[in-house]
């Protein structure tokens, strides 16, 4: 009963906070009506308010399970902050993919994408260090959290795709007990709060929301797996990220 209550509380908190923040941002339009606007793939103007709303909702939900709250809240907020920076500073940068940003970094240019990669990676390693005890497990946990954050972001190329991916990936975790089940409920609740608006092309997660949801998904995986499971998931997210990054660069290249 306690495990079920933890899942329910985390889900309701994430959903409620996400929806409340989203409605406030839409009504008040901080920074002016054009500040939170972006043109999507189809040329339609959408808002970016789902990003900070899901990030705050995920952070609030992650604070519910006592066993991991500090580490996961840190990972979520760091991922959201780095994503928000890239949403703003990198909006006009045509470079896409890890390779482009790492190449620029080697040439001495710190792009917003490089800031995001390094920032999320560092925060994920710190969170992994707080969630696990042995050095190898800590590194694997950091890879899973950072990789999951980037994987969800790579899905955010069409309306509702990232939210649907989070719901599909997070739902099986709801069957778990304790901290792992409660953490799995967090991204599911936050994504459920905005998926209708995302599908309706009224809003988008952007890097802010996608990275935040992915980070807490990764934390749920970390909480439910030992070394063998972490290794499998780490390989999986690295492979998926590399493949998605390659496909994304091809799709953004001129024909």
C-alpha positions as CSV (number, residue, x, y, z in Angstrom):
1,X,0.0,0.0,0.0
2,X,2.8,2.4,0.8
3,X,4.5,1.7,-2.5
4,X,1.3,2.4,-4.4
5,X,0.8,5.6,-2.4
6,X,4.3,6.7,-3.3
7,X,3.6,6.2,-7.0
8,X,0.3,7.9,-6.8
9,X,1.7,10.9,-4.9
10,X,4.6,11.3,-7.3
11,X,2.3,11.0,-10.3
12,X,-0.3,13.5,-9.0
13,X,2.4,16.0,-7.9
14,X,4.2,15.9,-11.2
15,X,0.9,16.2,-13.2
16,X,-0.6,18.9,-11.0
17,X,2.5,21.1,-10.8
18,X,3.2,20.8,-14.5
19,X,-0.3,21.7,-15.5
20,X,-0.6,24.6,-13.0
21,X,2.8,26.1,-14.1
22,X,1.9,25.7,-17.8
23,X,-1.5,27.5,-17.4
24,X,0.2,30.4,-15.4
25,X,2.9,30.8,-18.1
26,X,0.3,30.8,-20.9
27,X,-1.8,33.4,-19.1
28,X,0.9,35.8,-18.0
29,X,3.4,35.3,-20.9
30,X,6.5,36.3,-18.9
31,X,9.0,38.3,-21.1
32,X,6.2,39.3,-23.5
33,X,4.0,37.3,-25.8
34,X,6.9,36.6,-28.3
35,X,9.5,35.6,-25.7
36,X,8.2,32.1,-25.3
37,X,7.4,31.5,-29.0
38,X,9.0,29.2,-31.5
39,X,8.2,28.1,-35.1
40,X,7.8,24.4,-35.3
41,X,8.7,22.0,-38.1
42,X,5.5,22.8,-40.0
43,X,6.0,26.6,-39.8
44,X,3.3,27.0,-37.0
45,X,4.0,29.2,-34.1
46,X,3.9,27.4,-30.7
47,X,4.9,28.3,-27.2
48,X,7.7,26.8,-25.2
49,X,6.0,26.9,-21.9
50,X,5.6,23.1,-21.7
51,X,9.4,23.0,-21.2
52,X,9.7,24.8,-17.9
53,X,6.3,23.5,-16.8
54,X,7.4,19.8,-17.1
55,X,10.8,20.6,-15.6
56,X,9.3,22.1,-12.5
57,X,6.6,19.4,-12.4
58,X,9.3,16.7,-12.6
59,X,11.4,18.3,-9.9
60,X,8.4,18.5,-7.6
61,X,7.4,14.9,-8.3
62,X,11.0,13.7,-7.8
63,X,11.0,15.3,-4.3
64,X,8.2,12.9,-3.2
65,X,10.3,9.6,-2.8
66,X,12.6,10.2,0.1
67,X,15.2,7.7,-0.9
68,X,16.5,9.6,-3.9
69,X,15.0,13.1,-3.9
70,X,18.2,15.2,-3.6
71,X,20.1,13.4,-6.4
72,X,17.1,13.3,-8.8
73,X,16.0,16.9,-8.2
74,X,19.6,17.9,-8.9
75,X,19.7,16.0,-12.2
76,X,16.3,17.3,-13.4
77,X,17.0,20.9,-12.6
78,X,20.5,20.8,-14.1
79,X,19.3,19.1,-17.3
80,X,16.4,21.6,-17.6
81,X,18.8,24.6,-17.0
82,X,21.2,23.4,-19.6
83,X,18.4,22.7,-22.0
84,X,16.9,26.2,-21.4
85,X,20.2,27.8,-22.2
86,X,20.5,25.9,-25.5
87,X,16.8,26.7,-26.3
88,X,17.7,30.4,-26.1
89,X,21.4,30.8,-27.0
90,X,21.4,28.1,-29.6
91,X,18.1,29.0,-31.4
92,X,19.8,30.4,-34.4
93,X,22.8,28.0,-34.6
94,X,22.4,25.7,-37.6
95,X,24.9,23.1,-36.2
96,X,23.2,19.9,-35.0
97,X,24.5,16.8,-33.3
98,X,27.2,16.0,-30.9
99,X,29.9,15.8,-33.5
100,X,29.4,19.4,-34.6
101,X,29.5,20.8,-31.1
102,X,32.5,18.8,-30.1
103,X,34.3,19.8,-33.2
104,X,33.6,23.4,-32.4
105,X,34.8,22.8,-28.8
106,X,38.1,21.3,-30.1
107,X,38.5,24.5,-32.2
108,X,38.2,26.6,-29.0
109,X,34.5,27.6,-29.4
110,X,32.1,26.8,-26.6
111,X,28.7,26.4,-28.3
112,X,25.4,26.3,-26.3
113,X,25.2,22.6,-27.4
114,X,28.6,21.9,-25.8
115,X,27.5,23.6,-22.6
116,X,24.5,21.4,-22.6
117,X,26.5,18.2,-23.2
118,X,29.1,19.0,-20.5
119,X,26.6,20.4,-18.0
120,X,24.2,17.5,-18.2
121,X,27.0,15.0,-18.1
122,X,28.6,16.5,-15.0
123,X,25.2,16.7,-13.2
124,X,24.4,13.2,-14.1
125,X,27.6,11.9,-12.8
126,X,27.1,13.7,-9.5
127,X,23.5,12.3,-9.3
128,X,24.8,8.8,-10.1
129,X,27.4,9.2,-7.3
130,X,24.6,10.0,-4.9
131,X,22.4,7.2,-6.0
132,X,25.0,4.4,-6.0
133,X,27.9,3.4,-3.7
134,X,30.5,1.7,-5.9
135,X,32.6,3.7,-8.4
136,X,31.7,1.6,-11.4
137,X,28.0,1.7,-10.6
138,X,28.2,5.5,-10.1
139,X,29.7,6.0,-13.5
140,X,27.2,3.7,-15.2
141,X,24.4,5.5,-13.4
142,X,25.7,8.8,-14.7
143,X,25.8,7.5,-18.2
144,X,22.2,6.2,-18.0
145,X,20.9,9.5,-16.6
146,X,22.7,11.7,-19.1
147,X,22.0,9.3,-22.0
148,X,18.3,9.1,-21.2
149,X,18.1,12.9,-21.1
150,X,19.6,13.1,-24.6
151,X,17.5,10.3,-26.0
152,X,14.2,11.9,-25.0
153,X,15.5,15.2,-26.5
154,X,16.2,13.5,-29.8
155,X,12.6,12.4,-29.9
156,X,11.3,15.9,-29.7
157,X,11.2,16.6,-33.5
158,X,7.4,16.2,-34.1
159,X,4.4,17.1,-32.0
160,X,3.8,14.8,-29.1
161,X,6.6,12.4,-30.0
162,X,8.8,13.0,-26.9
163,X,5.8,13.0,-24.6
164,X,4.5,9.7,-26.1
165,X,8.0,8.2,-25.8
166,X,8.2,9.2,-22.1
167,X,4.8,7.7,-21.4
168,X,5.7,4.4,-23.2
169,X,9.1,4.1,-21.6
170,X,7.9,5.2,-18.1
171,X,4.8,3.0,-17.9
172,X,6.5,-0.3,-17.3
173,X,8.3,1.2,-14.3
174,X,5.0,1.9,-12.6
175,X,4.8,-1.8,-11.9
176,X,7.8,-1.5,-9.6
177,X,7.7,-0.9,-5.9
178,X,9.3,1.7,-3.8
179,X,11.5,4.5,-5.0
180,X,11.9,3.1,-8.5
181,X,8.1,2.9,-9.1
182,X,7.6,6.4,-7.6
183,X,10.3,7.9,-9.9
184,X,8.9,6.2,-12.9
185,X,5.5,7.9,-12.1
186,X,7.1,11.3,-12.2
187,X,7.8,11.7,-16.0
188,X,4.6,9.9,-16.8
189,X,2.6,12.4,-14.8
190,X,4.5,15.4,-16.2
191,X,4.2,14.3,-19.8
192,X,0.5,13.4,-19.4
193,X,-0.2,17.0,-18.3
194,X,0.9,18.5,-21.6
195,X,0.7,15.8,-24.3
196,X,-2.7,17.1,-25.6
197,X,-1.3,20.6,-26.1
198,X,1.9,19.2,-27.6
199,X,-0.1,17.0,-30.1
200,X,-2.4,20.0,-30.8
201,X,0.7,22.0,-31.8
202,X,0.0,24.7,-29.2
203,X,3.3,24.0,-27.3
204,X,6.5,22.1,-27.4
205,X,8.8,20.7,-24.7
206,X,12.0,22.1,-26.3
207,X,15.4,21.1,-24.8
208,X,14.2,22.3,-21.4
209,X,11.4,19.8,-20.9
210,X,12.8,16.9,-23.0
211,X,16.1,16.8,-21.0
212,X,14.3,17.1,-17.7
213,X,11.9,14.3,-18.4
214,X,14.7,12.1,-19.8
215,X,16.8,12.7,-16.7
216,X,14.2,11.5,-14.3
217,X,13.4,8.5,-16.6
218,X,17.1,7.6,-16.3
219,X,17.0,8.1,-12.6
220,X,14.1,5.6,-12.3
221,X,16.2,3.1,-14.3
222,X,19.1,3.6,-12.0
223,X,17.0,3.1,-8.9
224,X,15.7,-0.2,-10.2
225,X,18.8,-1.9,-11.5
226,X,22.1,-3.3,-10.2
227,X,25.4,-3.3,-12.1
228,X,24.4,-5.7,-14.9
229,X,21.1,-3.8,-15.6
230,X,22.9,-0.5,-15.5
231,X,25.5,-1.7,-18.0
232,X,22.8,-3.0,-20.4
233,X,20.9,0.3,-20.1
234,X,24.1,2.4,-20.5
235,X,25.0,0.6,-23.7
236,X,21.4,1.0,-24.9
237,X,21.2,4.7,-24.3
238,X,24.6,5.3,-25.8
239,X,23.7,3.4,-29.0
240,X,20.3,5.0,-29.2
241,X,21.8,8.5,-28.8
242,X,24.5,7.9,-31.3
243,X,21.9,6.6,-33.9
244,X,19.4,9.4,-33.2
245,X,22.2,12.0,-33.4
246,X,23.3,10.6,-36.8
247,X,19.7,10.5,-38.2
248,X,19.1,14.0,-36.9
249,X,22.2,15.4,-38.6
250,X,21.1,13.7,-41.9
251,X,17.6,15.1,-41.6
252,X,18.9,18.6,-41.0
253,X,21.4,18.5,-43.9
254,X,20.4,20.2,-47.2
255,X,19.4,17.7,-49.9
